Amino acid sequence: MLNLKMALSFGGTLNQEEVITVCAAFKEYRFKPGEQFLSIGTISRKIGFLDSGILRAYIVDTKLNEVTTYFIRENQFAVEIKSFYDNEPSHLAFEAVTDCCVFAIDRMEWVRLSERVPKLYILTKSLTEAALLNKIKDNEFLHFGAAKDKYLFFLENYPELALRVPMQYIASYLKITPQSLSRIRKGLGEQQKATND
């Protein structure tokens, strides 16, 4: 829970006593690969904090294909903001890609805590803005360049994801087919081998 304490101390909004109070309301959940923290069509009623592992966020397109929209990494929060605040069914799912440990708090508990710890609202706003900015930054590169360039950018900026996330999810995230990604990886491997020789 140390990582969660550090995240809640972000910006010094909450004092140490408030951080401990808020942390105490979180419960630990464990997920195996393929298990869901949030399912499509259900209402997001929890704020999650990813202590270890990787989650992927995905939607289902009109052809019923799962499309990975982003990854949630360690020390990041997982919440489908629109569903959480509007009390509407989520169009997005959060699924464990690896073994995951998530600390989560129920929405009603969060509301109660916000009344006891008024500065929690300010922290929520800061964390929400940071999460949105990260998501925009993470996805910006997807709109430019060829498939190979996107994969190289992904490798350079998210090496831990490249090592731990199955190829089909990376391909879906990069908006290319698994076959294209396989060809790109093979080409890069041959290029690396030629360079070493």
N, C-alpha and C positions, 0 to 999 in steps of 0.2 A: 504493500500500500504506500510505500515511500514515493513511488513515481506519481501517484495520485496527489499526495500531499504537496509535492513540488509543483504540479500543474495548478492546484488550487491556490498556491502562493503566488501565481503569475501576477506580475505588476504590483505586488504588495497591497492589493485591494483588501484582502482579508488578513486580520491578524492571526497569530498562531493558534489562539484559543478557538477562533471561528473556523479555521482550517480543520482542526481536530473534530469540532462539532459536525461539520459537513461530512468529513471522511467517515465518521461513525455511522452515517445513514446509508452508505454504499454497501452493497452485498456482492460477494464474489460469485462469478459464474464461469464454468469451464465449457469450452466448445471444441468438438473434434472437427476435422476438415469436412465440409459439406453441411454442417449444422448451422442453423440460422439464428442470429440475434434478433433480426426483424424480418418478417415475411411480407411479400407483396399482398395487399388487400387487408392487412391488419393495421390497427392504429398504433402509432409509435407512442408507447406509454413509459419508456425508460430512456434515461440519458446514460450512455455507456462510456467508459474510459478503458481503452485497450492497454492493459498492463504488459501483455506479451502476446506475440503472434501477429497475424495479418488477417484483416477482414477485407472482402471486396464488396463494393456496392454495385448492384446491377439492376437493370430494368429488363422487361420482356418486350421486344418489338412486335410489330404487326404480323410478322411471320413466326411468332412464338419462339424466337431465338433470344437467349439470354445475352445481354450486352453489358459488359463491365464498364462502368462509368468512372470509377476511381477506386483507389485502395486506401484503407485506413491502416496506418502504421502504429507501432508502439508509441505510447505517450500521446496519442491523439484521442479526441472525443468522437463518439459515434452517436449521432442522433439525426433522424429525418425531421428537420426543423418544421417544415410545413405541416406534416401530419401531427407532430408533437403539439404545436401551438393551435392548430385549427381543429384538432380532434377528428381528422379525416383519415380514411384508409390510405395507406402508403402505396405509391406507385414504384417504390424502390425496395430492394431487399439488401440486408447485410448478412453475408455468409462467411463463415470461417474458411480460410484457405489453408491455414496450418492449425495446429493445436493452439488454442487461444485462452487467455485468462482475461476476463472483462469484469471490471467493477462497475456496477450499475445502480442507479437510484430511480425509484418510481416517481412518476410525475406528481402525484398528490403529495408525496413526501418532500419533493423539491419545492412545491408551492408552500407547504408548511414551514420548511426551513427558510424560505425567502422572507417569510413574515418575522421569524426569529432573528434572522441575520440579513437586515435590509441591504447591506452592501453586496449580497449575493447576486442581486439584479444587475449591478454594474459589472461584476465579474462575468456573469452569463453573457452580457452584451459584448464584452471584450473577447471572450472565448469564441462566441458565434462569429464575430467579425474576422478573427484570426483564422477560424476554420474555413470560412468562405473565401478569404484571400488565398489561403493555401490551396484550396480546390481549384480556384481560377488559375493560379500560378502552375499547379501540377498539370492542368489540362491545356494550357495555352499552346504548347508545342505541337499538339495533335492537329492543329489546323494548318500547319505549314510544312512544306517539304515532302519528299518522297518517303515511301515506307521504310527504306533502309536508313534514311536520316532520322526518322522518328525513333527507330529501334536503337540507333547509336546514341541518341539523346537520352533515351530511357536507361540504357546501360550505364551511361556516364553519371546521370543524376540520381538513379535509384538502383545502385548495384545490389543492395540487399534484397530488393524485390525481384530482380532478375535471377538471383540465386534460389529464392525460396518459393516463388509463385509458378504454378504449372503454366506451360507454354500457351495452352489454349486460352487462358485468362489474359495473358499479356497480349496475345494476338487480338482478342476481342477489344481490349482497352485501346490498342493502337489502331483499331478499325481496319485490320487487315485479316486475311484468312490464315489459319494455322499453316496451310501449305506454303503461302508466301513467306511467312516468318521462318519456316523450316529452311526454305531456299536461301533466305538472307543469312541465316545463322551458318548454313553450310558454306556459303560464299565467304563469309568473314573468317570461318575456320580455315579455309584453304588459303585465304589471303595471309592470315597469321602464320600458317605453316611455311608459306613461301618466304615470308619476311625472316623467319627463324633459320631457314636453310641458306 
